[in-house]
């Protein structure tokens, strides 16, 4: 588990990279690995509700995990990071 200092540094680096490499607004692709639990998956989907996001789900071969890919138009690097922070509160989620 990351410390708050490591997490802050990660988001700062991500924001800088997004600012330098992308012209905003832009399509952004989020990828998450989630334990196959409908409640957790629904929570992630709810975070992106009303955004016209294209959500794709694929179960692992054993069905233990679900890959959730979300393609959505975002306004800024700050908006991208805000969604990552909300999803990170869902227990067991891995952001790719």
N, CA, C and O atoms as a GROMACS GRO file, in nm:
protein
  384
    1UNK      N    1   0.084  -0.118   0.000
    1UNK     CA    2   0.000   0.000   0.000
    1UNK      C    3   0.088   0.124   0.000
    1UNK      O    4   0.189   0.129   0.071
    2UNK      N    5   0.052   0.222  -0.077
    2UNK     CA    6   0.131   0.345  -0.087
    2UNK      C    7   0.105   0.436   0.032
    2UNK      O    8  -0.005   0.441   0.086
    3UNK      N    9   0.210   0.508   0.071
    3UNK     CA   10   0.191   0.610   0.174
    3UNK      C   11   0.129   0.733   0.109
    3UNK      O   12   0.128   0.746  -0.013
    4UNK      N   13   0.077   0.823   0.192
    4UNK     CA   14   0.015   0.944   0.138
    4UNK      C   15   0.116   1.027   0.059
    4UNK      O   16   0.081   1.089  -0.041
    5UNK      N   17   0.240   1.026   0.105
    5UNK     CA   18   0.346   1.102   0.037
    5UNK      C   19   0.372   1.043  -0.102
    5UNK      O   20   0.384   1.117  -0.200
    6UNK      N   21   0.379   0.911  -0.110
    6UNK     CA   22   0.401   0.844  -0.239
    6UNK      C   23   0.283   0.868  -0.333
    6UNK      O   24   0.302   0.894  -0.452
    7UNK      N   25   0.162   0.862  -0.278
    7UNK     CA   26   0.042   0.884  -0.358
    7UNK      C   27   0.040   1.026  -0.413
    7UNK      O   28   0.008   1.047  -0.530
    8UNK      N   29   0.071   1.123  -0.330
    8UNK     CA   30   0.074   1.264  -0.374
    8UNK      C   31   0.178   1.283  -0.483
    8UNK      O   32   0.152   1.354  -0.581
    9UNK      N   33   0.294   1.222  -0.467
    9UNK     CA   34   0.400   1.233  -0.568
    9UNK      C   35   0.356   1.168  -0.699
    9UNK      O   36   0.383   1.221  -0.807
   10UNK      N   37   0.288   1.054  -0.690
   10UNK     CA   38   0.238   0.986  -0.809
   10UNK      C   39   0.141   1.075  -0.886
   10UNK      O   40   0.154   1.091  -1.007
   11UNK      N   41   0.044   1.133  -0.816
   11UNK     CA   42  -0.055   1.218  -0.883
   11UNK      C   43   0.009   1.346  -0.939
   11UNK      O   44  -0.034   1.396  -1.044
   12UNK      N   45   0.108   1.398  -0.871
   12UNK     CA   46   0.177   1.517  -0.921
   12UNK      C   47   0.249   1.485  -1.052
   12UNK      O   48   0.244   1.563  -1.148
   13UNK      N   49   0.316   1.370  -1.056
   13UNK     CA   50   0.388   1.327  -1.176
   13UNK      C   51   0.288   1.299  -1.290
   13UNK      O   52   0.313   1.336  -1.405
   14UNK      N   53   0.176   1.233  -1.258
   14UNK     CA   54   0.074   1.203  -1.358
   14UNK      C   55   0.017   1.333  -1.416
   14UNK      O   56   0.000   1.345  -1.537
   15UNK      N   57  -0.013   1.428  -1.331
   15UNK     CA   58  -0.069   1.555  -1.377
   15UNK      C   59   0.027   1.626  -1.472
   15UNK      O   60  -0.014   1.676  -1.576
   16UNK      N   61   0.155   1.628  -1.437
   16UNK     CA   62   0.255   1.691  -1.523
   16UNK      C   63   0.261   1.622  -1.659
   16UNK      O   64   0.266   1.687  -1.763
   17UNK      N   65   0.261   1.489  -1.656
   17UNK     CA   66   0.266   1.412  -1.780
   17UNK      C   67   0.143   1.437  -1.866
   17UNK      O   68   0.154   1.456  -1.987
   18UNK      N   69   0.026   1.437  -1.805
   18UNK     CA   70  -0.098   1.461  -1.880
   18UNK      C   71  -0.101   1.602  -1.941
   18UNK      O   72  -0.148   1.620  -2.053
   19UNK      N   73  -0.052   1.699  -1.866
   19UNK     CA   74  -0.048   1.838  -1.917
   19UNK      C   75   0.044   1.849  -2.037
   19UNK      O   76   0.012   1.917  -2.135
   20UNK      N   77   0.159   1.782  -2.029
   20UNK     CA   78   0.259   1.796  -2.134
   20UNK      C   79   0.230   1.714  -2.259
   20UNK      O   80   0.271   1.751  -2.369
   21UNK      N   81   0.161   1.601  -2.242
   21UNK     CA   82   0.145   1.506  -2.352
   21UNK      C   83   0.009   1.510  -2.421
   21UNK      O   84  -0.009   1.445  -2.524
   22UNK      N   85  -0.086   1.583  -2.366
   22UNK     CA   86  -0.223   1.575  -2.417
   22UNK      C   87  -0.283   1.714  -2.429
   22UNK      O   88  -0.259   1.801  -2.346
   23UNK      N   89  -0.361   1.733  -2.533
   23UNK     CA   90  -0.435   1.857  -2.550
   23UNK      C   91  -0.576   1.835  -2.496
   23UNK      O   92  -0.644   1.741  -2.538
   24UNK      N   93  -0.619   1.920  -2.406
   24UNK     CA   94  -0.746   1.902  -2.336
   24UNK      C   95  -0.854   1.992  -2.391
   24UNK      O   96  -0.824   2.103  -2.435
   25UNK      N   97  -0.981   1.946  -2.390
   25UNK     CA   98  -1.034   1.817  -2.348
   25UNK      C   99  -0.989   1.705  -2.441
   25UNK      O  100  -0.957   1.728  -2.557
   26UNK      N  101  -0.988   1.582  -2.387
   26UNK     CA  102  -0.939   1.468  -2.464
   26UNK      C  103  -1.005   1.339  -2.416
   26UNK      O  104  -1.054   1.330  -2.303
   27UNK      N  105  -1.004   1.239  -2.504
   27UNK     CA  106  -1.048   1.105  -2.463
   27UNK      C  107  -0.941   1.046  -2.374
   27UNK      O  108  -0.822   1.058  -2.402
   28UNK      N  109  -0.983   0.982  -2.266
   28UNK     CA  110  -0.888   0.919  -2.175
   28UNK      C  111  -0.936   0.776  -2.148
   28UNK      O  112  -1.056   0.753  -2.132
   29UNK      N  113  -0.844   0.683  -2.144
   29UNK     CA  114  -0.877   0.544  -2.119
   29UNK      C  115  -0.829   0.503  -1.980
   29UNK      O  116  -0.709   0.501  -1.952
   30UNK      N  117  -0.924   0.473  -1.894
   30UNK     CA  118  -0.896   0.420  -1.761
   30UNK      C  119  -0.901   0.268  -1.771
   30UNK      O  120  -0.983   0.212  -1.843
   31UNK      N  121  -0.813   0.201  -1.696
   31UNK     CA  122  -0.817   0.055  -1.688
   31UNK      C  123  -0.802   0.016  -1.542
   31UNK      O  124  -0.712   0.060  -1.471
   32UNK      N  125  -0.896  -0.069  -1.500
   32UNK     CA  126  -0.896  -0.115  -1.362
   32UNK      C  127  -0.912  -0.267  -1.359
   32UNK      O  128  -0.977  -0.326  -1.444
   33UNK      N  129  -0.850  -0.329  -1.258
   33UNK     CA  130  -0.872  -0.470  -1.229
   33UNK      C  131  -0.947  -0.471  -1.096
   33UNK      O  132  -0.904  -0.412  -0.997
   34UNK      N  133  -1.062  -0.541  -1.096
   34UNK     CA  134  -1.151  -0.540  -0.981
   34UNK      C  135  -1.185  -0.684  -0.943
   34UNK      O  136  -1.208  -0.767  -1.031
   35UNK      N  137  -1.188  -0.714  -0.813
   35UNK     CA  138  -1.240  -0.846  -0.777
   35UNK      C  139  -1.381  -0.860  -0.836
   35UNK      O  140  -1.459  -0.765  -0.831
   36UNK      N  141  -1.413  -0.976  -0.890
   36UNK     CA  142  -1.543  -0.995  -0.955
   36UNK      C  143  -1.654  -0.989  -0.850
   36UNK      O  144  -1.696  -1.090  -0.793
   37UNK      N  145  -1.700  -0.868  -0.828
   37UNK     CA  146  -1.803  -0.840  -0.729
   37UNK      C  147  -1.893  -0.734  -0.790
   37UNK      O  148  -1.849  -0.621  -0.815
   38UNK      N  149  -2.018  -0.768  -0.815
   38UNK     CA  150  -2.109  -0.676  -0.885
   38UNK      C  151  -2.122  -0.541  -0.814
   38UNK      O  152  -2.136  -0.438  -0.880
   39UNK      N  153  -2.119  -0.540  -0.682
   39UNK     CA  154  -2.131  -0.415  -0.608
   39UNK      C  155  -2.013  -0.323  -0.635
   39UNK      O  156  -2.030  -0.203  -0.657
   40UNK      N  157  -1.892  -0.380  -0.635
   40UNK     CA  158  -1.771  -0.300  -0.661
   40UNK      C  159  -1.770  -0.248  -0.804
   40UNK      O  160  -1.735  -0.133  -0.829
   41UNK      N  161  -1.808  -0.333  -0.897
   41UNK     CA  162  -1.811  -0.292  -1.038
   41UNK      C  163  -1.916  -0.184  -1.057
   41UNK      O  164  -1.892  -0.086  -1.129
   42UNK      N  165  -2.032  -0.199  -0.995
   42UNK     CA  166  -2.138  -0.099  -1.005
   42UNK      C  167  -2.094   0.034  -0.943
   42UNK      O  168  -2.133   0.140  -0.992
   43UNK      N  169  -2.015   0.028  -0.838
   43UNK     CA  170  -1.965   0.151  -0.775
   43UNK      C  171  -1.874   0.226  -0.871
   43UNK      O  172  -1.883   0.349  -0.882
   44UNK      N  173  -1.788   0.153  -0.940
   44UNK     CA  174  -1.700   0.217  -1.038
   44UNK      C  175  -1.782   0.276  -1.152
   44UNK      O  176  -1.757   0.388  -1.195
   45UNK      N  177  -1.879   0.200  -1.201
   45UNK     CA  178  -1.964   0.251  -1.309
   45UNK      C  179  -2.038   0.377  -1.265
   45UNK      O  180  -2.055   0.470  -1.345
   46UNK      N  181  -2.081   0.382  -1.140
   46UNK     CA  182  -2.152   0.499  -1.088
   46UNK      C  183  -2.063   0.624  -1.086
   46UNK      O  184  -2.110   0.736  -1.105
   47UNK      N  185  -1.935   0.604  -1.062
   47UNK     CA  186  -1.841   0.717  -1.060
   47UNK      C  187  -1.836   0.784  -1.197
   47UNK      O  188  -1.811   0.904  -1.208
   48UNK      N  189  -1.860   0.705  -1.302
   48UNK     CA  190  -1.855   0.759  -1.438
   48UNK      C  191  -1.995   0.781  -1.497
   48UNK      O  192  -2.009   0.803  -1.617
   49UNK      N  193  -2.097   0.776  -1.413
   49UNK     CA  194  -2.234   0.798  -1.460
   49UNK      C  195  -2.247   0.940  -1.516
   49UNK      O  196  -2.181   1.032  -1.468
   50UNK      N  197  -2.330   0.956  -1.614
   50UNK     CA  198  -2.358   1.087  -1.676
   50UNK      C  199  -2.236   1.150  -1.743
   50UNK      O  200  -2.228   1.272  -1.754
   51UNK      N  201  -2.141   1.066  -1.788
   51UNK     CA  202  -2.024   1.119  -1.858
   51UNK      C  203  -2.016   1.070  -2.001
   51UNK      O  204  -1.920   1.102  -2.072
   52UNK      N  205  -2.115   0.993  -2.044
   52UNK     CA  206  -2.113   0.931  -2.177
   52UNK      C  207  -1.993   0.839  -2.195
   52UNK      O  208  -1.941   0.825  -2.306
   53UNK      N  209  -1.948   0.778  -2.087
   53UNK     CA  210  -1.833   0.688  -2.092
   53UNK      C  211  -1.869   0.558  -2.162
   53UNK      O  212  -1.981   0.508  -2.151
   54UNK      N  213  -1.772   0.504  -2.234
   54UNK     CA  214  -1.784   0.372  -2.296
   54UNK      C  215  -1.715   0.274  -2.201
   54UNK      O  216  -1.593   0.279  -2.183
   55UNK      N  217  -1.794   0.185  -2.140
   55UNK     CA  218  -1.741   0.093  -2.039
   55UNK      C  219  -1.741  -0.049  -2.094
   55UNK      O  220  -1.842  -0.100  -2.141
   56UNK      N  221  -1.623  -0.113  -2.086
   56UNK     CA  222  -1.607  -0.251  -2.131
   56UNK      C  223  -1.560  -0.335  -2.013
   56UNK      O  224  -1.469  -0.295  -1.940
   57UNK      N  225  -1.622  -0.452  -1.993
   57UNK     CA  226  -1.584  -0.542  -1.884
   57UNK      C  227  -1.547  -0.677  -1.941
   57UNK      O  228  -1.608  -0.725  -2.036
   58UNK      N  229  -1.445  -0.738  -1.881
   58UNK     CA  230  -1.403  -0.873  -1.924
   58UNK      C  231  -1.360  -0.950  -1.798
   58UNK      O  232  -1.278  -0.902  -1.720
   59UNK      N  233  -1.416  -1.068  -1.782
   59UNK     CA  234  -1.381  -1.153  -1.667
   59UNK      C  235  -1.250  -1.226  -1.693
   59UNK      O  236  -1.218  -1.259  -1.807
   60UNK      N  237  -1.175  -1.252  -1.585
   60UNK     CA  238  -1.054  -1.332  -1.596
   60UNK      C  239  -1.093  -1.476  -1.627
   60UNK      O  240  -1.211  -1.512  -1.616
   61UNK      N  241  -0.996  -1.558  -1.664
   61UNK     CA  242  -1.027  -1.695  -1.704
   61UNK      C  243  -1.093  -1.775  -1.592
   61UNK      O  244  -1.177  -1.861  -1.619
   62UNK      N  245  -1.057  -1.749  -1.469
   62UNK     CA  246  -1.118  -1.820  -1.356
   62UNK      C  247  -1.239  -1.745  -1.299
   62UNK      O  248  -1.309  -1.795  -1.212
   63UNK      N  249  -1.263  -1.624  -1.350
   63UNK     CA  250  -1.377  -1.546  -1.303
   63UNK      C  251  -1.354  -1.476  -1.170
   63UNK      O  252  -1.448  -1.422  -1.112
   64UNK      N  253  -1.232  -1.477  -1.122
   64UNK     CA  254  -1.200  -1.416  -0.993
   64UNK      C  255  -1.194  -1.264  -1.002
   64UNK      O  256  -1.233  -1.194  -0.909
   65UNK      N  257  -1.145  -1.214  -1.115
   65UNK     CA  258  -1.130  -1.070  -1.135
   65UNK      C  259  -1.202  -1.026  -1.262
   65UNK      O  260  -1.229  -1.106  -1.352
   66UNK      N  261  -1.232  -0.897  -1.265
   66UNK     CA  262  -1.291  -0.837  -1.384
   66UNK      C  263  -1.207  -0.717  -1.425
   66UNK      O  264  -1.172  -0.633  -1.342
   67UNK      N  265  -1.175  -0.712  -1.553
   67UNK     CA  266  -1.106  -0.596  -1.610
   67UNK      C  267  -1.214  -0.497  -1.653
   67UNK      O  268  -1.306  -0.533  -1.726
   68UNK      N  269  -1.202  -0.374  -1.607
   68UNK     CA  270  -1.297  -0.269  -1.644
   68UNK      C  271  -1.219  -0.160  -1.717
   68UNK      O  272  -1.131  -0.097  -1.660
   69UNK      N  273  -1.254  -0.138  -1.844
   69UNK     CA  274  -1.193  -0.032  -1.924
   69UNK      C  275  -1.298   0.075  -1.948
   69UNK      O  276  -1.413   0.045  -1.983
   70UNK      N  277  -1.258   0.200  -1.927
   70UNK     CA  278  -1.353   0.310  -1.940
   70UNK      C  279  -1.290   0.417  -2.029
   70UNK      O  280  -1.188   0.477  -1.994
   71UNK      N  281  -1.354   0.440  -2.143
   71UNK     CA  282  -1.308   0.545  -2.235
   71UNK      C  283  -1.406   0.661  -2.222
   71UNK      O  284  -1.526   0.645  -2.244
   72UNK      N  285  -1.353   0.778  -2.187
   72UNK     CA  286  -1.439   0.891  -2.160
   72UNK      C  287  -1.368   1.022  -2.194
   72UNK      O  288  -1.246   1.032  -2.178
   73UNK      N  289  -1.443   1.120  -2.240
   73UNK     CA  290  -1.386   1.251  -2.269
   73UNK      C  291  -1.372   1.328  -2.138
   73UNK      O  292  -1.470   1.350  -2.067
   74UNK      N  293  -1.250   1.369  -2.109
   74UNK     CA  294  -1.222   1.442  -1.985
   74UNK      C  295  -1.181   1.585  -2.018
   74UNK      O  296  -1.123   1.611  -2.124
   75UNK      N  297  -1.211   1.677  -1.926
   75UNK     CA  298  -1.185   1.819  -1.950
   75UNK      C  299  -1.040   1.860  -1.922
   75UNK      O  300  -0.988   1.951  -1.986
   76UNK      N  301  -0.976   1.792  -1.825
   76UNK     CA  302  -0.842   1.837  -1.783
   76UNK      C  303  -0.771   1.725  -1.706
   76UNK      O  304  -0.833   1.627  -1.667
   77UNK      N  305  -0.641   1.742  -1.685
   77UNK     CA  306  -0.568   1.646  -1.602
   77UNK      C  307  -0.627   1.637  -1.461
   77UNK      O  308  -0.631   1.528  -1.403
   78UNK      N  309  -0.671   1.749  -1.406
   78UNK     CA  310  -0.731   1.747  -1.272
   78UNK      C  311  -0.856   1.660  -1.269
   78UNK      O  312  -0.880   1.589  -1.171
   79UNK      N  313  -0.936   1.665  -1.375
   79UNK     CA  314  -1.058   1.583  -1.383
   79UNK      C  315  -1.021   1.435  -1.389
   79UNK      O  316  -1.089   1.352  -1.328
   80UNK      N  317  -0.916   1.401  -1.463
   80UNK     CA  318  -0.869   1.262  -1.472
   80UNK      C  319  -0.829   1.212  -1.334
   80UNK      O  320  -0.869   1.103  -1.292
   81UNK      N  321  -0.750   1.290  -1.265
   81UNK     CA  322  -0.700   1.252  -1.133
   81UNK      C  323  -0.814   1.241  -1.032
   81UNK      O  324  -0.812   1.153  -0.946
   82UNK      N  325  -0.911   1.328  -1.040
   82UNK     CA  326  -1.026   1.324  -0.950
   82UNK      C  327  -1.097   1.189  -0.960
   82UNK      O  328  -1.135   1.131  -0.858
   83UNK      N  329  -1.115   1.138  -1.082
   83UNK     CA  330  -1.180   1.008  -1.100
   83UNK      C  331  -1.093   0.896  -1.043
   83UNK      O  332  -1.145   0.804  -0.979
   84UNK      N  333  -0.962   0.902  -1.066
   84UNK     CA  334  -0.873   0.800  -1.009
   84UNK      C  335  -0.886   0.797  -0.857
   84UNK      O  336  -0.891   0.689  -0.797
   85UNK      N  337  -0.892   0.913  -0.795
   85UNK     CA  338  -0.902   0.920  -0.649
   85UNK      C  339  -1.033   0.860  -0.600
   85UNK      O  340  -1.036   0.791  -0.498
   86UNK      N  341  -1.142   0.885  -0.672
   86UNK     CA  342  -1.271   0.829  -0.632
   86UNK      C  343  -1.270   0.677  -0.645
   86UNK      O  344  -1.317   0.606  -0.556
   87UNK      N  345  -1.216   0.627  -0.756
   87UNK     CA  346  -1.212   0.482  -0.777
   87UNK      C  347  -1.119   0.415  -0.676
   87UNK      O  348  -1.145   0.302  -0.635
   88UNK      N  349  -1.012   0.482  -0.637
   88UNK     CA  350  -0.917   0.422  -0.543
   88UNK      C  351  -0.980   0.391  -0.407
   88UNK      O  352  -0.924   0.314  -0.329
   89UNK      N  353  -1.094   0.450  -0.378
   89UNK     CA  354  -1.163   0.424  -0.252
   89UNK      C  355  -1.240   0.292  -0.253
   89UNK      O  356  -1.285   0.245  -0.149
   90UNK      N  357  -1.255   0.233  -0.371
   90UNK     CA  358  -1.323   0.103  -0.383
   90UNK      C  359  -1.220  -0.004  -0.344
   90UNK      O  360  -1.114  -0.014  -0.405
   91UNK      N  361  -1.253  -0.082  -0.244
   91UNK     CA  362  -1.159  -0.181  -0.191
   91UNK      C  363  -1.121  -0.286  -0.295
   91UNK      O  364  -1.207  -0.342  -0.363
   92UNK      N  365  -0.990  -0.310  -0.306
   92UNK     CA  366  -0.940  -0.417  -0.392
   92UNK      C  367  -0.916  -0.379  -0.538
   92UNK      O  368  -0.875  -0.463  -0.617
   93UNK      N  369  -0.941  -0.254  -0.573
   93UNK     CA  370  -0.925  -0.211  -0.713
   93UNK      C  371  -0.777  -0.180  -0.741
   93UNK      O  372  -0.708  -0.119  -0.660
   94UNK      N  373  -0.733  -0.226  -0.857
   94UNK     CA  374  -0.598  -0.194  -0.904
   94UNK      C  375  -0.613  -0.106  -1.028
   94UNK      O  376  -0.681  -0.144  -1.124
   95UNK      N  377  -0.551   0.010  -1.025
   95UNK     CA  378  -0.553   0.100  -1.141
   95UNK      C  379  -0.432   0.072  -1.226
   95UNK      O  380  -0.320   0.060  -1.176
   96UNK      N  381  -0.454   0.060  -1.356
   96UNK     CA  382  -0.343   0.034  -1.450
   96UNK      C  383  -0.312   0.159  -1.528
   96UNK      O  384  -0.221   0.158  -1.612
   0.00000   0.00000   0.00000
